[in-house]
Amino acid sequence: MSEDVTRVLVVDDDEDLALLVKTVLQRRAGCVVDIAPDGLAAVARVSEIRPDVVITDIEMPGLNGLDLLAQLRTRLPAVPVVVMTAHVSVEYAVSALRAQADEFLTKPLDNTRLVEVVTRLAEEGRRRRAEGRRTEKVLAVGAHPDDVEIGVGGALSAHAAAGDEITILTLSRGARGGDADSRQHESLAAAELLGARLFLKDLVDTEISGGGSTVRLIEEVVQQIEPTIVYTHSPHDRHQDHRAVNEATTVATRRVGTVACYQSPSSTIEFRPTRFVRIDGFVEAKLRLLECFGSQTSSRDYLAPDFVRATARYWSRFGEGESVEPLEIIRESAAFAVAREHLAKQEG
């Protein structure tokens, strides 16, 4: 779904009224509208759909509108909320506004006013999110050239589109997998496409250690760029270099709030992702990154576009969207939750 399309959640136990609001907003404002029958259902729904605007009745069974509003201000502080009620008393209006509602509408609703309020608040909500989101500093660590692009090329493309700062640290030049000079140029080309900074080190391919010098190399980059999010290899991998890089990165990034492990073609069946990053709008960008590694594409079936698309499609059965990159989470901060929300928004 395009980020320009306004998504609205209508919360009301009156099914007929909720359907009327949905119809008006769909036909007159082009909105995508979801309905929740009460406050408890709405709390569960907002985490799934991330609405641009919430419209809620006050008097509902279970969790009433004002209690829902209080929860929304904790969970999604930037989302605009419209409170509607059949009561027109000053007390109701004051209660709603004190609970930080953005607008107060009385029933029966004025359809023109409804459309105007939702359109205006959706734009206001986008402005709030843009002002409130901080820029992430992303560090992607790989043992060899093309490792991070295979594992999280879609997510990195989404980070780039969001304006995040991206750094790629590749710990060897991949001499056992091809000509080291060619692979260096390929790595530089991929980094340039992302607008990323590249650190290309000279550890011996297939002989990377999980401690000592490897930890120090990663620590130097961590100290220099101060990342907020780190992507690296999984420990569940047949390749010894990948396991070693995971071990060293885990130590070197011990003070970083979020560290996540990506899947490699050599990952084992023990790879158990718990986060699934939606990359619907960035599969083609990932393929362009992989095209940079021309010395590998003829001999590596997993770099073929149909293989890449099929892998992303397979993992979508565990997450939202049609294309997904899976991650094992070592540590996860609140910042990463915000970043994932933004990646989902960017996919349109």
C-alpha positions as CSV (number, residue, x, y, z in Angstrom):
1,M,0.0,0.0,0.0
2,S,1.3,3.4,-0.9
3,E,2.4,5.6,2.0
4,D,0.2,8.4,0.5
5,V,-3.0,6.4,1.1
6,T,-4.6,7.2,4.5
7,R,-5.4,4.3,6.7
8,V,-8.1,4.8,9.3
9,L,-9.2,2.6,12.2
10,V,-12.9,3.1,13.2
11,V,-13.7,1.8,16.7
12,D,-17.4,1.6,17.5
13,D,-19.7,-1.1,18.8
14,D,-22.5,0.2,16.6
15,E,-21.9,-1.8,13.5
16,D,-24.1,0.3,11.3
17,L,-22.4,3.5,12.2
18,A,-18.9,2.1,11.8
19,L,-19.9,0.9,8.3
20,L,-21.3,4.3,7.4
21,V,-18.0,6.0,8.5
22,K,-16.1,3.4,6.5
23,T,-18.2,4.0,3.3
24,V,-17.9,7.8,3.5
25,L,-14.1,7.8,4.0
26,Q,-13.5,5.2,1.3
27,R,-15.7,7.0,-1.3
28,R,-15.0,10.6,-0.5
29,A,-11.4,10.5,0.7
30,G,-10.0,7.3,-0.8
31,C,-9.0,6.0,2.6
32,V,-8.4,2.4,3.5
33,V,-10.6,1.8,6.5
34,D,-10.5,-1.0,9.2
35,I,-13.1,-1.5,11.8
36,A,-12.8,-2.7,15.4
37,P,-15.9,-3.4,17.5
38,D,-14.5,-2.3,20.8
39,G,-11.4,-0.8,22.6
40,L,-9.8,-4.1,23.3
41,A,-10.0,-5.2,19.7
42,A,-8.6,-1.8,18.7
43,V,-5.5,-2.2,20.9
44,A,-4.7,-5.4,19.1
45,R,-5.5,-4.0,15.7
46,V,-3.3,-0.9,15.9
47,S,-0.2,-2.9,16.3
48,E,-0.9,-4.8,13.1
49,I,-2.0,-2.0,10.8
50,R,-0.4,1.2,12.2
51,P,-3.3,3.5,11.2
52,D,-2.8,7.1,10.2
53,V,-5.9,8.2,12.1
54,V,-8.1,6.5,14.7
55,I,-11.8,7.4,15.1
56,T,-13.4,6.1,18.3
57,D,-16.7,6.2,20.1
58,I,-16.6,7.0,23.8
59,E,-19.2,4.6,25.2
60,M,-18.3,1.0,24.4
61,P,-18.3,-2.2,26.5
62,G,-15.0,-3.3,28.0
63,L,-12.4,-0.7,27.2
64,N,-14.2,2.7,26.6
65,G,-13.0,5.4,24.2
66,L,-11.2,7.5,26.7
67,D,-9.3,4.5,28.1
68,L,-8.4,3.5,24.6
69,L,-7.2,7.0,23.9
70,A,-4.9,6.7,27.0
71,Q,-3.4,3.5,25.6
72,L,-3.0,4.9,22.2
73,R,-1.0,7.8,23.6
74,T,1.4,5.3,25.1
75,R,1.7,2.9,22.2
76,L,1.4,5.3,19.2
77,P,1.9,8.8,20.6
78,A,2.0,10.5,17.1
79,V,-1.3,9.0,15.8
80,P,-4.2,11.5,15.6
81,V,-7.3,10.4,17.4
82,V,-10.9,11.6,16.8
83,V,-13.4,11.0,19.5
84,M,-17.1,10.8,18.6
85,T,-20.2,10.6,20.8
86,A,-23.9,11.2,20.7
87,H,-23.6,13.3,23.9
88,V,-23.1,17.0,23.2
89,S,-22.4,18.1,26.7
90,V,-19.4,20.3,27.6
91,E,-18.3,17.6,30.1
92,Y,-17.8,15.0,27.4
93,A,-15.8,17.4,25.2
94,V,-13.6,18.4,28.1
95,S,-13.0,14.8,29.1
96,A,-12.0,13.9,25.5
97,L,-9.7,16.9,25.1
98,R,-8.1,16.4,28.4
99,A,-7.3,12.8,27.3
100,Q,-5.5,14.4,24.4
101,A,-8.0,13.8,21.6
102,D,-7.2,15.7,18.4
103,E,-10.8,16.3,17.5
104,F,-14.3,15.9,19.0
105,L,-17.2,15.0,16.7
106,T,-20.9,14.6,17.7
107,K,-23.4,12.2,16.3
108,P,-25.1,12.2,13.9
109,L,-22.0,12.9,12.0
110,D,-21.6,15.6,9.4
111,N,-20.0,13.7,6.5
112,T,-18.2,16.7,5.0
113,R,-16.8,17.6,8.4
114,L,-15.7,14.0,8.9
115,V,-13.8,13.9,5.6
116,E,-12.2,17.3,6.3
117,V,-11.0,16.3,9.8
118,V,-9.6,12.9,8.7
119,T,-7.7,14.4,5.7
120,R,-6.2,17.2,7.9
121,L,-5.2,14.9,10.8
122,A,-3.7,12.3,8.5
123,E,-1.3,15.0,7.1
124,E,-0.7,16.2,10.7
125,G,0.2,12.7,11.8
126,R,2.7,12.3,9.0
127,R,4.3,15.5,10.0
128,R,4.6,14.3,13.6
129,R,6.1,11.0,12.7
130,A,8.7,12.7,10.4
131,E,9.7,15.2,13.2
132,G,9.7,12.5,15.8
133,R,11.8,9.8,14.0
134,R,15.5,9.9,14.6
135,T,18.1,8.9,12.0
136,E,19.5,5.4,12.7
137,K,23.1,4.5,12.3
138,V,23.3,1.1,10.7
139,L,26.3,-1.2,10.7
140,A,26.2,-4.3,8.6
141,V,29.1,-6.8,9.2
142,G,30.0,-9.6,6.8
143,A,32.9,-12.0,6.5
144,H,33.2,-11.7,2.7
145,P,32.1,-9.4,-0.1
146,D,28.3,-9.8,-0.9
147,D,27.5,-11.4,2.5
148,V,25.5,-8.5,3.8
149,E,23.9,-7.7,0.5
150,I,22.6,-11.3,0.3
151,G,21.4,-11.3,3.9
152,V,19.9,-7.8,4.3
153,G,20.2,-6.1,1.0
154,G,16.5,-5.3,1.1
155,A,16.5,-3.9,4.6
156,L,19.6,-1.8,3.9
157,S,17.9,-0.4,0.8
158,A,14.9,0.6,3.0
159,H,17.3,2.2,5.5
160,A,18.9,4.1,2.7
161,A,15.5,5.3,1.5
162,A,14.6,6.4,5.0
163,G,17.8,8.6,5.2
164,D,19.6,6.4,7.7
165,E,23.4,6.3,7.8
166,I,24.7,3.0,6.6
167,T,28.2,1.5,7.1
168,I,29.3,-1.9,5.7
169,L,32.2,-3.7,7.3
170,T,33.6,-6.6,5.3
171,L,36.3,-8.4,7.1
172,S,38.1,-10.2,4.2
173,R,38.4,-9.6,0.5
174,G,37.1,-13.1,-0.3
175,A,40.2,-14.3,-2.1
176,R,39.1,-18.0,-1.8
177,G,35.9,-17.2,-3.6
178,G,37.3,-15.3,-6.5
179,D,39.8,-12.5,-7.5
180,A,40.3,-10.3,-4.4
181,D,40.7,-7.1,-6.5
182,S,37.5,-7.8,-8.5
183,R,35.6,-8.4,-5.3
184,Q,36.9,-5.2,-3.8
185,H,35.6,-3.2,-6.8
186,E,32.3,-5.0,-6.6
187,S,31.9,-4.2,-2.9
188,L,32.6,-0.5,-3.6
189,A,30.0,-0.5,-6.4
190,A,27.3,-2.0,-4.1
191,A,28.2,0.4,-1.3
192,E,27.9,3.4,-3.7
193,L,24.5,2.2,-4.8
194,L,23.4,2.3,-1.1
195,G,25.1,5.5,-0.4
196,A,27.0,3.5,2.3
197,R,30.4,3.9,3.8
198,L,32.6,0.8,3.3
199,F,35.3,-0.6,5.5
200,L,37.1,-3.5,3.7
201,K,39.6,-5.4,5.8
202,D,42.3,-7.9,5.0
203,L,41.6,-10.9,7.3
204,V,42.5,-14.2,5.6
205,D,39.5,-15.8,3.9
206,T,38.4,-19.1,5.7
207,E,40.7,-18.3,8.6
208,I,38.8,-15.5,10.4
209,S,39.0,-15.8,14.2
210,G,36.1,-15.2,16.5
211,G,38.2,-13.2,19.0
212,G,41.3,-11.2,19.3
213,S,42.1,-9.2,16.2
214,T,38.6,-9.6,14.7
215,V,37.0,-8.2,17.8
216,R,39.4,-5.3,17.7
217,L,38.7,-4.5,14.1
218,I,35.0,-4.4,14.7
219,E,35.3,-2.4,17.9
220,E,37.3,0.2,16.0
221,V,34.5,0.7,13.5
222,V,31.9,0.6,16.3
223,Q,33.7,3.4,18.2
224,Q,34.0,5.5,15.1
225,I,30.4,5.4,13.8
226,E,28.5,4.6,17.1
227,P,25.8,2.4,15.4
228,T,22.3,2.1,16.8
229,I,21.5,-1.1,14.8
230,V,23.9,-3.9,13.8
231,Y,23.3,-6.7,11.3
232,T,25.7,-9.7,11.2
233,H,26.0,-13.4,10.5
234,S,24.0,-16.0,12.4
235,P,25.9,-18.5,14.6
236,H,23.8,-21.2,12.9
237,D,26.0,-21.5,9.8
238,R,28.1,-24.1,8.1
239,H,30.8,-21.6,7.1
240,Q,33.5,-21.2,9.8
241,D,34.1,-17.5,8.9
242,H,30.4,-16.7,9.3
243,R,30.3,-18.3,12.8
244,A,33.5,-16.5,13.8
245,V,32.2,-13.1,12.6
246,N,29.0,-13.7,14.6
247,E,31.0,-14.4,17.7
248,A,33.3,-11.4,17.3
249,T,30.5,-9.0,16.5
250,T,28.5,-10.1,19.5
251,V,31.4,-9.2,21.7
252,A,32.4,-6.0,19.9
253,T,28.8,-4.6,19.8
254,R,27.9,-5.4,23.4
255,R,26.9,-1.8,24.1
256,V,24.8,-1.4,20.9
257,G,21.0,-1.5,21.6
258,T,20.0,-3.7,18.7
259,V,22.0,-6.6,17.1
260,A,20.3,-8.9,14.5
261,C,21.5,-11.9,12.6
262,Y,20.7,-12.4,8.9
263,Q,20.5,-15.6,6.9
264,S,23.3,-16.7,4.6
265,P,23.1,-19.4,1.8
266,S,25.2,-21.6,4.2
267,S,22.9,-21.2,7.2
268,T,21.8,-24.4,8.8
269,I,18.3,-25.6,9.8
270,E,19.0,-24.3,13.3
271,F,18.6,-20.7,11.9
272,R,15.5,-19.6,13.8
273,P,14.4,-16.1,12.9
274,T,12.0,-14.2,15.2
275,R,11.7,-11.0,13.2
276,F,10.6,-10.7,9.6
277,V,11.4,-7.4,7.9
278,R,9.0,-6.6,5.0
279,I,10.9,-5.5,1.9
280,D,8.1,-5.5,-0.7
281,G,9.3,-2.2,-2.2
282,F,13.0,-3.1,-2.1
283,V,13.4,-6.5,-3.7
284,E,14.5,-4.9,-7.0
285,A,16.9,-2.6,-5.2
286,K,18.4,-5.7,-3.5
287,L,18.8,-7.4,-6.9
288,R,20.6,-4.3,-8.2
289,L,23.0,-4.6,-5.3
290,L,23.7,-8.3,-6.1
291,E,24.2,-7.5,-9.8
292,C,27.3,-5.6,-8.7
293,F,29.0,-8.9,-7.8
294,G,29.3,-10.1,-11.4
295,S,32.3,-12.4,-10.6
296,Q,30.0,-14.5,-8.5
297,T,26.7,-14.6,-10.3
298,S,27.7,-17.2,-12.9
299,S,28.8,-19.7,-10.2
300,R,26.4,-19.0,-7.3
301,D,22.8,-20.1,-8.0
302,Y,21.6,-18.3,-4.9
303,L,22.4,-14.9,-6.5
304,A,20.0,-15.6,-9.4
305,P,17.0,-13.2,-9.3
306,D,14.4,-15.9,-9.2
307,F,16.1,-17.6,-6.3
308,V,16.3,-14.3,-4.4
309,R,12.6,-13.5,-5.0
310,A,11.6,-17.0,-4.1
311,T,13.5,-16.9,-0.8
312,A,11.9,-13.5,0.1
313,R,8.5,-14.9,-0.8
314,Y,9.0,-18.0,1.3
315,W,9.8,-16.0,4.4
316,S,6.7,-13.9,3.9
317,R,4.6,-16.8,5.2
318,F,5.8,-15.7,8.7
319,G,5.5,-12.0,8.3
320,E,3.4,-9.3,6.5
321,G,3.7,-8.5,2.9
322,E,4.9,-10.5,-0.1
323,S,8.7,-10.3,0.4
324,V,10.6,-10.6,3.7
325,E,14.1,-10.9,5.1
326,P,14.3,-13.0,8.3
327,L,16.4,-12.0,11.3
328,E,17.5,-13.7,14.5
329,I,17.5,-11.2,17.3
330,I,20.4,-11.0,19.8
331,R,19.3,-7.8,21.4
332,E,16.5,-5.5,20.4
333,S,15.9,-1.9,21.6
334,A,12.8,0.3,21.3
335,A,14.7,2.1,18.5
336,F,14.6,-1.0,16.4
337,A,10.9,-1.3,16.8
338,V,10.6,2.3,15.4
339,A,12.9,1.4,12.6
340,R,10.9,-1.7,11.6
341,E,7.7,0.4,11.6
342,H,9.4,2.8,9.2
343,L,10.7,0.0,6.9
344,A,7.1,-1.3,6.7
345,K,5.9,2.2,5.7
346,Q,8.7,2.7,3.2
347,E,7.8,-0.5,1.3
348,G,5.0,1.2,-0.6
